[in-house]
Every structure is written in C-alpha cells, then in structure tokens.
Amino acid sequence: LADVKTIAPEAFRDCTSVVQVYLTGATGLTVIPESCFEGCSSLTYCELGDYVKRVEENAFKDTALSDIRIPASVVYIADNAFTKEENGTISLLKGLNIQCEEGSTAHEYALKWGFGTDDKILKKFTVYFYSYDGSTVLSKQLIEEGSDAVPPTVPARAGYTFDKWMPTYTDIVANLTIVPMYTQSSTTNPSA
C-alpha cells in the first residue's frame, strides 16, 4: 500500500468480502473518496493512515463498521460518512467506535454524532538524542505519549565519563532534545 496515492470514488462499493482495511502504509493517500466503501456490508474495522486529510460523503455508508482509527491528520469528515440506509431511512451506524486523539477533528465528529471514542490514539512526540556538543543526531525516535524512548549507545568522549542523559527519556509527553552529560575524568599522578 505504500505506493497508493489515490482511491477512486466508489472503488470498493458493494465489495461484500472486504472485512478489514488497513491504510496506514499508504503514505500518499490523502482522501477517502465519496462512497469508497459504501455497501461493504462485511467491513467491521478500518485504520486510516496519518496522511489522510479528508473522509468524503458516504465513504463508509452501509458497512458493519464497529471500529475505525482516524488520525489527527484528518481535518474534514462529511456528516454522512458513517450512515446506514434501511427502508429509505438514513441513520447513523450504530455502535461505531472512533479511535482518535482527544481534541482532533475525528474526536469532535464522534462527540457531535454520539459515536464512541474508546481506545484513543495516543499522541506521538519526536525525541532526538544528540552528541554532547549538539553536532550529531545519534537517534531520532517517534514515541507515543507516556512511553519511554530508547537511548542510543553512549558516545565515547576522551577525558570524560558518561553520567546520564538529560533530560530524562522516560514518560515522554512532549518533543524532546536529549544530550549526554559527562564528568571530567580525574587523573592521578603516582607519587615517587
């Protein structure tokens, strides 16, 4: 899916054998088009990738979705993206849980229409480990909120002993730049 950049409107319409859809690897896909999965009556789970910006009209109409992961990159969701039509009456999909970041467009959409928001998506932060003088990036990591970064191998520094990484790399809640702290090694002169 890494090469997928667009999906045509109605591309999977009435494909009743589609059960789960994972679009997280489609780095060029920015729109879930109109009626894309409409009528996929066996579709129960979907994950949208972090590059998706829009979910258009009837994109998931008449599906069996119980859970969908919508990243914070999504800035527009059509009011009727998650509906069901029975006997000429259109209603919202029942029991849909939208996995999303609190405060995101998806979260506001879920609250507006009464969808569940269990299994929130944790925010991710970038953690950089630099050399002591800031001249070299030793490691760049994308860390979920509350998780720990993994420090790289401590770089040797002539005449110094490594003490610790500063600031701490545990329980990440913001983007961080971390550097190693050293203590100058003491040299002793043997007495004659």
C-alpha positions as CSV (number, residue, x, y, z in Angstrom):
1,L,0.0,0.0,0.0
2,A,3.0,2.3,0.3
3,D,2.6,3.4,-3.4
4,V,-1.2,4.1,-3.1
5,K,-1.8,7.8,-3.7
6,T,-5.5,7.9,-4.6
7,I,-8.5,5.7,-4.5
8,A,-11.3,6.3,-7.0
9,P,-14.8,7.2,-5.7
10,E,-16.9,4.0,-5.3
11,A,-13.7,1.9,-5.7
12,F,-14.8,-0.8,-3.3
13,R,-18.6,-0.2,-3.4
14,D,-20.6,-3.3,-2.6
15,C,-17.5,-5.5,-2.1
16,T,-19.1,-7.7,0.5
17,S,-15.9,-9.8,1.0
18,V,-14.0,-6.8,2.5
19,V,-13.8,-7.4,6.2
20,Q,-10.9,-5.2,7.4
21,V,-9.0,-2.3,5.8
22,Y,-5.5,-1.1,6.8
23,L,-4.5,2.1,5.0
24,T,-1.7,3.0,7.4
25,G,1.1,2.2,4.9
26,A,-0.4,4.4,2.1
27,T,1.8,7.4,2.7
28,G,0.5,9.3,-0.4
29,L,-3.3,8.8,0.3
30,T,-4.9,12.0,1.5
31,V,-8.6,11.4,0.7
32,I,-11.1,8.6,1.4
33,P,-13.4,9.5,-1.6
34,E,-17.1,9.5,-1.9
35,S,-18.8,6.1,-1.5
36,C,-15.4,4.4,-1.4
37,F,-16.5,1.6,0.9
38,E,-20.3,2.1,0.6
39,G,-22.1,-1.3,0.7
40,C,-19.1,-3.2,2.1
41,S,-21.5,-5.0,4.4
42,S,-18.9,-7.2,6.0
43,L,-16.4,-4.3,6.7
44,T,-16.0,-4.2,10.5
45,Y,-12.6,-2.5,11.1
46,C,-10.6,0.2,9.3
47,E,-7.4,2.1,10.0
48,L,-6.7,5.3,8.1
49,G,-3.1,6.4,7.6
50,D,-1.5,9.5,9.1
51,Y,-1.5,11.3,5.7
52,V,-5.3,11.2,5.2
53,K,-6.9,14.6,5.4
54,R,-10.5,14.1,4.3
55,V,-13.3,11.5,4.6
56,E,-15.9,12.3,2.0
57,E,-19.7,11.8,1.6
58,N,-21.0,8.2,2.2
59,A,-17.4,6.9,2.4
60,F,-18.4,4.1,4.8
61,K,-22.2,4.1,4.2
62,D,-23.9,0.7,4.7
63,T,-20.9,-1.0,6.3
64,A,-20.7,-3.1,9.5
65,L,-18.0,-0.9,11.0
66,S,-17.6,-1.3,14.7
67,D,-14.2,0.4,15.0
68,I,-12.3,2.9,12.9
69,R,-8.9,4.5,13.6
70,I,-8.9,8.1,12.4
71,P,-5.6,10.0,12.9
72,A,-5.3,13.7,13.9
73,S,-4.2,14.5,10.3
74,V,-7.9,14.3,9.2
75,V,-9.4,17.8,9.1
76,Y,-12.7,17.1,7.4
77,I,-15.3,14.3,7.8
78,A,-18.5,14.5,5.8
79,D,-21.6,14.5,8.1
80,N,-22.9,11.4,6.3
81,A,-19.6,9.5,6.1
82,F,-20.9,6.8,8.5
83,T,-24.5,6.2,7.8
84,K,-26.8,3.3,7.1
85,E,-29.9,3.3,4.9
86,E,-32.8,0.9,5.6
87,N,-36.2,1.0,4.0
88,G,-35.5,4.5,2.7
89,T,-34.5,5.9,6.1
90,I,-30.9,7.1,6.7
91,S,-29.4,6.8,10.1
92,L,-26.0,6.8,11.7
93,L,-24.1,3.5,12.0
94,K,-25.0,2.0,15.4
95,G,-22.2,1.1,17.9
96,L,-19.4,2.7,15.9
97,N,-16.3,3.4,18.0
98,I,-13.9,6.1,16.6
99,Q,-10.3,5.6,17.8
100,C,-8.9,9.1,17.7
101,E,-6.8,11.8,19.5
102,E,-8.7,13.9,22.0
103,G,-9.4,17.3,20.5
104,S,-8.9,16.2,16.9
105,T,-11.5,16.6,14.2
106,A,-12.4,13.0,14.5
107,H,-12.9,13.4,18.2
108,E,-15.2,16.4,17.7
109,Y,-17.1,14.5,15.0
110,A,-17.6,11.5,17.3
111,L,-18.9,13.7,20.1
112,K,-21.2,15.6,17.7
113,W,-22.9,12.5,16.4
114,G,-22.7,10.4,19.6
115,F,-20.2,7.8,18.4
116,G,-17.9,6.1,21.0
117,T,-14.3,7.2,21.4
118,D,-12.8,4.3,23.4
119,D,-9.2,3.3,22.6
120,K,-8.0,6.8,22.0
121,I,-4.9,7.2,19.8
122,L,-2.0,8.4,21.9
123,K,-0.2,11.5,20.7
124,K,3.3,10.9,19.3
125,F,6.4,13.0,20.0
126,T,9.8,13.3,18.3
127,V,12.7,12.6,20.6
128,Y,16.2,13.5,19.4
129,F,19.4,12.2,21.1
130,Y,22.3,14.4,20.2
131,S,26.0,14.2,20.9
132,Y,27.3,16.2,23.9
133,D,28.1,19.3,21.7
134,G,24.9,19.1,19.6
135,S,26.7,18.5,16.4
136,T,25.4,15.0,15.6
137,V,22.0,13.4,15.9
138,L,22.6,10.0,17.4
139,S,19.0,8.8,17.2
140,K,15.6,10.2,16.2
141,Q,12.5,8.4,17.6
142,L,8.8,8.8,17.3
143,I,7.4,7.9,20.8
144,E,3.8,7.5,21.9
145,E,2.7,9.7,24.8
146,G,3.7,8.3,28.1
147,S,6.1,5.8,26.7
148,D,9.9,5.7,27.0
149,A,12.5,6.5,24.4
150,V,15.4,4.0,23.9
151,P,18.8,5.7,24.4
152,P,21.4,5.0,21.8
153,T,24.9,3.7,22.6
154,V,26.7,6.3,24.6
155,P,29.4,8.0,22.5
156,A,32.9,7.9,23.9
157,R,34.4,11.3,24.9
158,A,38.1,11.4,25.6
159,G,38.9,12.5,29.2
160,Y,35.3,12.2,30.3
161,T,33.0,9.6,31.9
162,F,29.3,9.4,30.9
163,D,26.9,10.2,33.8
164,K,23.3,10.3,32.3
165,W,21.1,11.5,29.5
166,M,19.4,14.9,30.1
167,P,16.6,15.5,30.3
168,T,15.1,12.1,31.2
169,Y,13.9,9.9,28.3
170,T,11.1,8.2,30.2
171,D,7.3,9.0,30.2
172,I,7.5,11.2,27.1
173,V,4.8,14.0,26.9
174,A,6.5,16.5,24.6
175,N,9.0,16.7,21.8
176,L,12.5,16.5,23.3
177,T,16.1,17.1,22.6
178,I,18.3,14.9,24.8
179,V,22.1,15.2,25.3
180,P,24.6,13.0,27.2
181,M,26.1,14.5,30.4
182,Y,29.7,13.7,31.3
183,T,32.0,14.3,34.2
184,Q,35.6,15.1,33.5
185,S,37.8,12.1,34.5
186,S,40.3,12.8,37.2
187,T,43.9,11.9,36.5
188,T,46.2,10.9,39.3
189,N,49.9,11.3,39.4
190,P,51.6,8.4,41.2
191,S,53.9,9.6,43.9
192,A,57.6,8.7,43.5
